Amino acid sequence: MANKVSIIGSGNAGLTAAYHFSLQGADVCLFGAKGFDQPLADIESRGGIEALSSFNDVPLTYSGFQQIDKVTRELEQAIAYSDLLILPVPSFAQEPLFIEMLPHLHDGQIIMLMPGNYGSLVLNRIKQEQGYGDLDITFVDAISIPWATRIVGPAEIAILGMKEFLPVAALPASKTQEVIARLQPVMPLPLTVLDNVISAGLENINFGGHPLLTTLNMGLLENFDGQFNYYKDCCSISTSKAAAVMEQERQAVGKALGLTLIPELEAMNALYAMECETVYEVNRTSETHGKLNSAPNSAGNRYITEDAAFLLVPCFEFGQLAGVATTMVTSCLHIDNAYNDTNYFEQGRTLNKMGLSGMSVQEIMDFVA
C-alpha cells in the first residue's frame, strides 16, 4: 500500500512537493486555500503536474508528468487524508494556517514545516493558548525546502535542482529519529538529524545570503526590476566580506547557545555537492543557483520580509539573551525597517512569539531537547 502524505499549500514548493512525492510512489493530497487555488484548477484541467525537461534552454532533472491522487480546497479533507502533513509555505502563513487546522487535527499526526524558521515553537505556543494542550502532535522544522523550483506555467514546474540532503529537527528533539523514520519513505532525499529546532533555524542557509545581499543591492534591484542573476550578480568581493561578518555573528550566537553550527561554506558545499573554497565562489559558480535569471525587485520581496523577519530577528534575540553582539545582523534589520516602514524587531519572530520569553538559555535548551 502506498504511503500517504498531505501537502498544505499550493505555491512553488507545494506543487513541487506534490509532484516529487508522487514520483516517489506516495499518494498525495494537495490543499490550496481559497484565493490561492488557481494551481488546483490548473492541475484538475491538465490531469496532473508536469516537471519540464528544460527551461530557458537549460536542461533540468526530475522531468516528467505525475497525476495527483487528490486536490482539495477543504482543509479538513487534507488533514483527514494522512497523518503526515507537510507545510511548504512562507513563515508568515504558518500561524493562520495552523489556527485553521487545529480543530481538525488528531493525535499521532506530524506537521513538517519547510522552512521551519522556528515555526514549531510558535505553533506549539498557539496550540497551548488555543486550549489544545492535550493534542499529541509532533512538529518538525526543516532548514528549508529541498528544491530550487518555480511554477512556470499552468500545472508546470521547473525543478532547477535539489539538495543532497535535508537537515531537520523535531520538537521535542528527542522525537527527531522517530519522525524521520515516518517521513523518509515519502521524501525524495535523505533527512538528517539536527540538535533541535533552534539549530534548524540558525542553520537555514538563506540566513547569510538573502537578506543582506538583497539589502546591499536594493538600489540596482529596484531600478532594473530585478533583471539579474541574483547569486552571481549580487555577490561581489565586498558584499561577500559583509556576509562573512554576519556569518561570524551567527556562529557566535550558536556557540553561546551551546550549538555547533556548520560553517556556511561547508553547508553549501555539502548540500549542493560542490567543492568551492569560498562562499563568493559558491554564489558565482553554483549550477543550481545559476539557472534562473531573476532577482528581487523590491524591499517587499520574501528575501527581506521572510528571511530578515524570521531568521535575522531570532538571531538578534538569541544574541541579546546570550550577551552576543550582532552588529551586522542588527544593521541589516534597521535598514530593512526603513525600506518597509516597519519594525521587524517587534513584527518579526521574537522570543515572545516563540513562547520562550523570560527563559534563560539553559531553560530554552532544556525546553527544546
RAPE-V601791 format. One record per backbone hydrogen bond with DSSP energy under -1.0 kcal/mol. CO is the residue of the C=O (numbers start at 1). NH is the residue of the N-H. Records with the same first field share a line. If there is no record, write none. Layout:
CO->NH / NH
This chain:
3->27
5->29
6->86
7->31
11->15
12->16
13->17
14->18
15->19
16->20
17->21
18->22
19->23
20->24
21->26
22->25
27->5
28->70
29->7
30->72
31->9
33->36
37->41
38->42
39->43
40->44
41->45
42->46
43->47
49->66
50->157
51->64
53->60
55->58
58->55
64->51
66->49
70->30
72->32
74->78
75->79
76->80
77->81
83->110
84->6
85->112
86->8
87->89 / 114
90->93
91->94
93->97
94->98
95->99
96->100
97->101
98->102
101->104
102->105
106->109
109->138
110->85
111->140
112->87
113->142
116->119
118->122
119->123
120->124
121->125
122->126
123->127
124->128
125->129
126->130
127->132
128->131
132->135
135->137
136->108
138->111
139->171
140->113
141->169
142->116
146->163
148->160 / 161
150->158
153->156
155->50
156->152 / 153
157->52
158->150
161->148
166->192
167->143
168->194
169->141
172->175
173->176
175->179
176->180
177->181
178->182
179->183
180->184
183->186
190->166
192->168
196->200
197->201
198->202
199->203
201->204
204->207
206->210
209->213
210->214
211->215
212->216
213->217
215->218
217->221
218->222
219->223
220->224
221->226
222->225
224->227
226->228
229->233
230->234
236->240
237->241
238->242
239->243
240->244
241->245
242->246
243->247
244->248
245->249
246->250
247->251
248->252
249->253
250->254
251->255
252->256
253->257
254->259
255->258
263->267
264->268
265->269
266->270
267->271
268->272
269->274
271->164
278->282
279->283
280->284
281->285
282->286
286->290
292->294
294->230
298->301
301->304 / 305
302->306 / 307
304->308 / 309
306->310
307->312
308->313
309->349
311->315
312->316
313->317
314->318
315->319
316->320
317->321
318->322
319->324
326->330
327->331
328->332
329->333
330->334
331->335
332->336
333->337
334->338
335->339
336->340
337->342
343->346 / 347
344->348
348->350
350->354
351->356
352->355
356->359
360->364
361->365
362->366
363->367
364->368
368->173
